[in-house]
Amino acid sequence: MEYLVLREIHLGYLIEAVNKHIEKGWKPQGGVNACRDKWGAGNNEIAYLQALIK
């Protein structure tokens, strides 16, 4: 089994990425998580995350 976590700053981009991975046989594991992200752009944006398994 493989495990992957997708991370995007924009929810729409996460939805697109998840849908592309679903087409490749990945399955979402749990729901979407959102958190304050100081790591990405450094300006305390919200990051959206989704775990997937294959």
Distance bins in CASP14 RR format, pairs under 12 A and 6 or more apart:
PFRMAT RR
TARGET T0000
AUTHOR 0000-0000-0000
RMODE 2
METHOD distances of the structure
MODEL  1
1 26 0 0 0 0 0 1 0 0 0 0 0
1 27 0 0 0 0 0 1 0 0 0 0 0
1 29 0 0 0 0 0 1 0 0 0 0 0
1 52 0 0 0 0 0 1 0 0 0 0 0
1 53 1 0 1 0 0 0 0 0 0 0 0
1 54 1 0 0 1 0 0 0 0 0 0 0
2 21 0 0 0 0 0 1 0 0 0 0 0
2 24 0 0 0 0 0 1 0 0 0 0 0
2 25 0 0 0 0 0 1 0 0 0 0 0
2 26 0 0 0 0 1 0 0 0 0 0 0
2 27 0 0 0 0 0 1 0 0 0 0 0
2 29 0 0 0 0 0 1 0 0 0 0 0
2 51 0 0 0 0 0 1 0 0 0 0 0
2 52 0 0 0 0 1 0 0 0 0 0 0
2 53 1 0 0 1 0 0 0 0 0 0 0
2 54 1 0 1 0 0 0 0 0 0 0 0
3 26 0 0 0 0 1 0 0 0 0 0 0
3 27 0 0 0 0 0 1 0 0 0 0 0
3 28 0 0 0 0 0 1 0 0 0 0 0
3 29 1 0 0 1 0 0 0 0 0 0 0
3 50 0 0 0 0 0 1 0 0 0 0 0
3 51 1 0 0 1 0 0 0 0 0 0 0
3 52 1 0 0 1 0 0 0 0 0 0 0
3 53 1 0 1 0 0 0 0 0 0 0 0
3 54 0 0 0 0 1 0 0 0 0 0 0
4 17 0 0 0 0 0 1 0 0 0 0 0
4 18 0 0 0 0 0 1 0 0 0 0 0
4 20 0 0 0 0 0 1 0 0 0 0 0
4 21 1 0 0 1 0 0 0 0 0 0 0
4 22 0 0 0 0 0 1 0 0 0 0 0
4 24 0 0 0 0 0 1 0 0 0 0 0
4 25 0 0 0 0 0 1 0 0 0 0 0
4 26 1 0 0 1 0 0 0 0 0 0 0
4 27 0 0 0 0 0 1 0 0 0 0 0
4 28 0 0 0 0 0 1 0 0 0 0 0
4 29 0 0 0 0 1 0 0 0 0 0 0
4 49 0 0 0 0 0 1 0 0 0 0 0
4 50 0 0 0 0 1 0 0 0 0 0 0
4 51 1 0 0 1 0 0 0 0 0 0 0
4 52 1 0 1 0 0 0 0 0 0 0 0
4 53 1 0 0 1 0 0 0 0 0 0 0
4 54 1 0 0 1 0 0 0 0 0 0 0
5 14 0 0 0 0 0 1 0 0 0 0 0
5 17 0 0 0 0 0 1 0 0 0 0 0
5 18 0 0 0 0 0 1 0 0 0 0 0
5 21 0 0 0 0 0 1 0 0 0 0 0
5 26 0 0 0 0 0 1 0 0 0 0 0
5 28 0 0 0 0 0 1 0 0 0 0 0
5 29 0 0 0 0 1 0 0 0 0 0 0
5 30 0 0 0 0 0 1 0 0 0 0 0
5 31 0 0 0 0 0 1 0 0 0 0 0
5 32 0 0 0 0 0 1 0 0 0 0 0
5 33 0 0 0 0 1 0 0 0 0 0 0
5 47 0 0 0 0 0 1 0 0 0 0 0
5 48 0 0 0 0 0 1 0 0 0 0 0
5 49 1 0 1 0 0 0 0 0 0 0 0
5 50 1 0 0 1 0 0 0 0 0 0 0
5 51 1 0 1 0 0 0 0 0 0 0 0
5 52 1 0 0 1 0 0 0 0 0 0 0
5 53 0 0 0 0 0 1 0 0 0 0 0
6 12 0 0 0 0 0 1 0 0 0 0 0
6 13 0 0 0 0 1 0 0 0 0 0 0
6 14 1 0 0 1 0 0 0 0 0 0 0
6 15 0 0 0 0 0 1 0 0 0 0 0
6 16 0 0 0 0 0 1 0 0 0 0 0
6 17 1 0 1 0 0 0 0 0 0 0 0
6 18 1 0 0 1 0 0 0 0 0 0 0
6 19 0 0 0 0 0 1 0 0 0 0 0
6 20 0 0 0 0 1 0 0 0 0 0 0
6 21 1 0 0 1 0 0 0 0 0 0 0
6 22 0 0 0 0 0 1 0 0 0 0 0
6 26 0 0 0 0 1 0 0 0 0 0 0
6 28 0 0 0 0 1 0 0 0 0 0 0
6 29 0 0 0 0 0 1 0 0 0 0 0
6 31 0 0 0 0 0 1 0 0 0 0 0
6 32 0 0 0 0 1 0 0 0 0 0 0
6 33 0 0 0 0 0 1 0 0 0 0 0
6 47 0 0 0 0 0 1 0 0 0 0 0
6 48 0 0 0 0 1 0 0 0 0 0 0
6 49 1 0 0 1 0 0 0 0 0 0 0
6 50 1 0 1 0 0 0 0 0 0 0 0
6 51 1 0 0 1 0 0 0 0 0 0 0
6 52 1 0 0 1 0 0 0 0 0 0 0
7 13 0 0 0 0 1 0 0 0 0 0 0
7 14 1 0 0 1 0 0 0 0 0 0 0
7 17 0 0 0 0 1 0 0 0 0 0 0
7 18 0 0 0 0 0 1 0 0 0 0 0
7 32 0 0 0 0 0 1 0 0 0 0 0
7 33 0 0 0 0 1 0 0 0 0 0 0
7 34 0 0 0 0 0 1 0 0 0 0 0
7 35 0 0 0 0 1 0 0 0 0 0 0
7 37 0 0 0 0 1 0 0 0 0 0 0
7 39 0 0 0 0 1 0 0 0 0 0 0
7 40 0 0 0 0 1 0 0 0 0 0 0
7 45 0 0 0 0 0 1 0 0 0 0 0
7 46 0 0 0 0 0 1 0 0 0 0 0
7 47 1 0 1 0 0 0 0 0 0 0 0
7 48 1 0 0 1 0 0 0 0 0 0 0
7 49 1 0 1 0 0 0 0 0 0 0 0
7 50 0 0 0 0 1 0 0 0 0 0 0
7 51 0 0 0 0 0 1 0 0 0 0 0
7 52 0 0 0 0 0 1 0 0 0 0 0
8 14 1 1 0 0 0 0 0 0 0 0 0
8 15 0 0 0 0 1 0 0 0 0 0 0
8 16 0 0 0 0 1 0 0 0 0 0 0
8 17 1 0 0 1 0 0 0 0 0 0 0
8 18 0 0 0 0 1 0 0 0 0 0 0
8 20 0 0 0 0 0 1 0 0 0 0 0
8 32 0 0 0 0 0 1 0 0 0 0 0
8 33 0 0 0 0 0 1 0 0 0 0 0
8 34 0 0 0 0 0 1 0 0 0 0 0
8 37 0 0 0 0 0 1 0 0 0 0 0
8 40 0 0 0 0 0 1 0 0 0 0 0
8 41 0 0 0 0 0 1 0 0 0 0 0
8 45 0 0 0 0 0 1 0 0 0 0 0
8 46 0 0 0 0 0 1 0 0 0 0 0
8 47 1 0 0 1 0 0 0 0 0 0 0
8 48 1 0 1 0 0 0 0 0 0 0 0
8 49 0 0 0 0 1 0 0 0 0 0 0
8 50 0 0 0 0 1 0 0 0 0 0 0
9 17 0 0 0 0 0 1 0 0 0 0 0
9 34 0 0 0 0 0 1 0 0 0 0 0
9 35 0 0 0 0 0 1 0 0 0 0 0
9 36 0 0 0 0 0 1 0 0 0 0 0
9 37 1 0 0 1 0 0 0 0 0 0 0
9 39 0 0 0 0 0 1 0 0 0 0 0
9 40 1 0 0 1 0 0 0 0 0 0 0
9 41 1 0 0 1 0 0 0 0 0 0 0
9 42 0 0 0 0 0 1 0 0 0 0 0
9 43 0 0 0 0 0 1 0 0 0 0 0
9 44 0 0 0 0 0 1 0 0 0 0 0
9 45 1 0 1 0 0 0 0 0 0 0 0
9 46 1 0 0 1 0 0 0 0 0 0 0
9 47 1 0 1 0 0 0 0 0 0 0 0
9 48 1 0 0 1 0 0 0 0 0 0 0
9 49 0 0 0 0 0 1 0 0 0 0 0
10 16 0 0 0 0 1 0 0 0 0 0 0
10 17 0 0 0 0 0 1 0 0 0 0 0
10 34 0 0 0 0 0 1 0 0 0 0 0
10 37 0 0 0 0 0 1 0 0 0 0 0
10 41 0 0 0 0 0 1 0 0 0 0 0
10 45 0 0 0 0 1 0 0 0 0 0 0
10 46 0 0 0 0 1 0 0 0 0 0 0
10 47 0 0 0 0 1 0 0 0 0 0 0
10 48 1 0 0 1 0 0 0 0 0 0 0
11 17 0 0 0 0 0 1 0 0 0 0 0
11 18 0 0 0 0 0 1 0 0 0 0 0
11 32 1 0 0 1 0 0 0 0 0 0 0
11 33 0 0 0 0 0 1 0 0 0 0 0
11 34 0 0 0 0 1 0 0 0 0 0 0
11 45 0 0 0 0 0 1 0 0 0 0 0
11 46 0 0 0 0 1 0 0 0 0 0 0
11 47 0 0 0 0 0 1 0 0 0 0 0
11 48 1 0 1 0 0 0 0 0 0 0 0
11 49 0 0 0 0 0 1 0 0 0 0 0
11 50 0 0 0 0 0 1 0 0 0 0 0
12 18 0 0 0 0 1 0 0 0 0 0 0
12 19 0 0 0 0 1 0 0 0 0 0 0
12 32 0 0 0 0 0 1 0 0 0 0 0
12 48 0 0 0 0 1 0 0 0 0 0 0
12 50 0 0 0 0 0 1 0 0 0 0 0
13 19 0 0 0 0 0 1 0 0 0 0 0
13 20 0 0 0 0 0 1 0 0 0 0 0
13 47 0 0 0 0 0 1 0 0 0 0 0
13 48 0 0 0 0 1 0 0 0 0 0 0
13 49 0 0 0 0 0 1 0 0 0 0 0
13 50 0 0 0 0 0 1 0 0 0 0 0
14 20 0 0 0 0 0 1 0 0 0 0 0
14 21 0 0 0 0 0 1 0 0 0 0 0
14 28 0 0 0 0 0 1 0 0 0 0 0
14 31 0 0 0 0 0 1 0 0 0 0 0
14 32 1 0 0 1 0 0 0 0 0 0 0
14 33 0 0 0 0 0 1 0 0 0 0 0
14 34 0 0 0 0 1 0 0 0 0 0 0
14 46 0 0 0 0 0 1 0 0 0 0 0
14 47 0 0 0 0 1 0 0 0 0 0 0
14 48 1 0 1 0 0 0 0 0 0 0 0
14 49 1 0 0 1 0 0 0 0 0 0 0
14 50 1 0 0 1 0 0 0 0 0 0 0
14 51 0 0 0 0 0 1 0 0 0 0 0
14 52 0 0 0 0 0 1 0 0 0 0 0
15 21 0 0 0 0 0 1 0 0 0 0 0
15 22 0 0 0 0 0 1 0 0 0 0 0
15 28 0 0 0 0 0 1 0 0 0 0 0
15 32 0 0 0 0 1 0 0 0 0 0 0
15 48 0 0 0 0 1 0 0 0 0 0 0
15 50 0 0 0 0 1 0 0 0 0 0 0
16 22 0 0 0 0 0 1 0 0 0 0 0
16 23 0 0 0 0 0 1 0 0 0 0 0
16 48 0 0 0 0 0 1 0 0 0 0 0
16 50 0 0 0 0 0 1 0 0 0 0 0
17 23 0 0 0 0 0 1 0 0 0 0 0
17 24 0 0 0 0 0 1 0 0 0 0 0
17 26 0 0 0 0 0 1 0 0 0 0 0
17 28 0 0 0 0 0 1 0 0 0 0 0
17 32 0 0 0 0 0 1 0 0 0 0 0
17 48 0 0 0 0 1 0 0 0 0 0 0
17 49 0 0 0 0 0 1 0 0 0 0 0
17 50 1 0 0 1 0 0 0 0 0 0 0
17 52 0 0 0 0 1 0 0 0 0 0 0
18 24 0 0 0 0 0 1 0 0 0 0 0
18 25 0 0 0 0 0 1 0 0 0 0 0
18 26 0 0 0 0 1 0 0 0 0 0 0
18 27 0 0 0 0 0 1 0 0 0 0 0
18 28 1 0 0 1 0 0 0 0 0 0 0
18 29 0 0 0 0 0 1 0 0 0 0 0
18 30 0 0 0 0 0 1 0 0 0 0 0
18 31 0 0 0 0 0 1 0 0 0 0 0
18 32 0 0 0 0 1 0 0 0 0 0 0
18 48 0 0 0 0 1 0 0 0 0 0 0
18 49 0 0 0 0 0 1 0 0 0 0 0
18 50 1 0 1 0 0 0 0 0 0 0 0
18 51 0 0 0 0 0 1 0 0 0 0 0
18 52 1 0 0 1 0 0 0 0 0 0 0
19 25 0 0 0 0 0 1 0 0 0 0 0
19 26 0 0 0 0 0 1 0 0 0 0 0
19 28 0 0 0 0 0 1 0 0 0 0 0
19 50 0 0 0 0 0 1 0 0 0 0 0
19 52 0 0 0 0 0 1 0 0 0 0 0
20 26 0 0 0 0 1 0 0 0 0 0 0
20 50 0 0 0 0 0 1 0 0 0 0 0
20 52 0 0 0 0 0 1 0 0 0 0 0
21 27 0 0 0 0 1 0 0 0 0 0 0
21 28 0 0 0 0 1 0 0 0 0 0 0
21 29 0 0 0 0 0 1 0 0 0 0 0
21 50 0 0 0 0 1 0 0 0 0 0 0
21 51 0 0 0 0 0 1 0 0 0 0 0
21 52 1 0 1 0 0 0 0 0 0 0 0
21 53 0 0 0 0 0 1 0 0 0 0 0
21 54 0 0 0 0 1 0 0 0 0 0 0
22 28 1 0 0 1 0 0 0 0 0 0 0
22 29 0 0 0 0 0 1 0 0 0 0 0
22 50 0 0 0 0 0 1 0 0 0 0 0
22 52 0 0 0 0 1 0 0 0 0 0 0
22 53 0 0 0 0 0 1 0 0 0 0 0
22 54 0 0 0 0 0 1 0 0 0 0 0
23 52 0 0 0 0 0 1 0 0 0 0 0
24 52 0 0 0 0 1 0 0 0 0 0 0
24 54 1 0 0 1 0 0 0 0 0 0 0
25 52 0 0 0 0 1 0 0 0 0 0 0
25 53 0 0 0 0 1 0 0 0 0 0 0
25 54 1 0 1 0 0 0 0 0 0 0 0
26 50 0 0 0 0 1 0 0 0 0 0 0
26 51 0 0 0 0 1 0 0 0 0 0 0
26 52 1 0 1 0 0 0 0 0 0 0 0
26 53 1 0 0 1 0 0 0 0 0 0 0
26 54 1 0 1 0 0 0 0 0 0 0 0
27 50 0 0 0 0 0 1 0 0 0 0 0
27 51 0 0 0 0 1 0 0 0 0 0 0
27 52 1 0 0 1 0 0 0 0 0 0 0
27 53 1 0 1 0 0 0 0 0 0 0 0
27 54 1 0 0 1 0 0 0 0 0 0 0
28 49 0 0 0 0 0 1 0 0 0 0 0
28 50 1 0 1 0 0 0 0 0 0 0 0
28 51 1 0 0 1 0 0 0 0 0 0 0
28 52 1 0 1 0 0 0 0 0 0 0 0
28 53 0 0 0 0 1 0 0 0 0 0 0
28 54 0 0 0 0 0 1 0 0 0 0 0
29 49 0 0 0 0 0 1 0 0 0 0 0
29 50 0 0 0 0 1 0 0 0 0 0 0
29 51 1 0 1 0 0 0 0 0 0 0 0
29 52 1 0 0 1 0 0 0 0 0 0 0
29 53 1 0 1 0 0 0 0 0 0 0 0
29 54 0 0 0 0 0 1 0 0 0 0 0
30 49 0 0 0 0 0 1 0 0 0 0 0
30 50 0 0 0 0 1 0 0 0 0 0 0
30 51 1 0 0 1 0 0 0 0 0 0 0
30 52 0 0 0 0 1 0 0 0 0 0 0
30 53 0 0 0 0 1 0 0 0 0 0 0
31 48 0 0 0 0 0 1 0 0 0 0 0
31 49 0 0 0 0 1 0 0 0 0 0 0
31 50 1 0 0 1 0 0 0 0 0 0 0
31 51 1 0 0 1 0 0 0 0 0 0 0
31 52 0 0 0 0 0 1 0 0 0 0 0
32 46 0 0 0 0 0 1 0 0 0 0 0
32 47 0 0 0 0 0 1 0 0 0 0 0
32 48 1 0 1 0 0 0 0 0 0 0 0
32 49 1 0 0 1 0 0 0 0 0 0 0
32 50 1 0 1 0 0 0 0 0 0 0 0
32 51 0 0 0 0 1 0 0 0 0 0 0
32 52 0 0 0 0 0 1 0 0 0 0 0
33 46 0 0 0 0 0 1 0 0 0 0 0
33 47 0 0 0 0 1 0 0 0 0 0 0
33 48 1 0 0 1 0 0 0 0 0 0 0
33 49 1 0 1 0 0 0 0 0 0 0 0
33 50 1 0 0 1 0 0 0 0 0 0 0
33 51 0 0 0 0 1 0 0 0 0 0 0
34 45 0 0 0 0 0 1 0 0 0 0 0
34 46 1 0 1 0 0 0 0 0 0 0 0
34 47 1 0 0 1 0 0 0 0 0 0 0
34 48 1 0 1 0 0 0 0 0 0 0 0
34 49 1 0 0 1 0 0 0 0 0 0 0
34 50 0 0 0 0 0 1 0 0 0 0 0
35 44 0 0 0 0 0 1 0 0 0 0 0
35 45 0 0 0 0 1 0 0 0 0 0 0
35 46 1 0 0 1 0 0 0 0 0 0 0
35 47 1 0 1 0 0 0 0 0 0 0 0
35 48 0 0 0 0 1 0 0 0 0 0 0
35 49 1 0 0 1 0 0 0 0 0 0 0
36 42 0 0 0 0 0 1 0 0 0 0 0
36 43 0 0 0 0 0 1 0 0 0 0 0
36 44 1 0 1 0 0 0 0 0 0 0 0
36 45 1 0 0 1 0 0 0 0 0 0 0
36 46 1 0 0 1 0 0 0 0 0 0 0
36 47 1 0 0 1 0 0 0 0 0 0 0
36 48 0 0 0 0 0 1 0 0 0 0 0
37 43 0 0 0 0 1 0 0 0 0 0 0
37 44 1 0 0 1 0 0 0 0 0 0 0
37 45 1 0 1 0 0 0 0 0 0 0 0
37 46 1 0 0 1 0 0 0 0 0 0 0
37 47 1 1 0 0 0 0 0 0 0 0 0
37 48 0 0 0 0 1 0 0 0 0 0 0
37 49 0 0 0 0 1 0 0 0 0 0 0
38 44 1 0 1 0 0 0 0 0 0 0 0
38 45 0 0 0 0 1 0 0 0 0 0 0
38 46 0 0 0 0 0 1 0 0 0 0 0
38 47 0 0 0 0 1 0 0 0 0 0 0
39 45 0 0 0 0 1 0 0 0 0 0 0
39 47 0 0 0 0 1 0 0 0 0 0 0
39 49 0 0 0 0 0 1 0 0 0 0 0
40 46 0 0 0 0 0 1 0 0 0 0 0
40 47 1 0 0 1 0 0 0 0 0 0 0
41 47 0 0 0 0 1 0 0 0 0 0 0
END
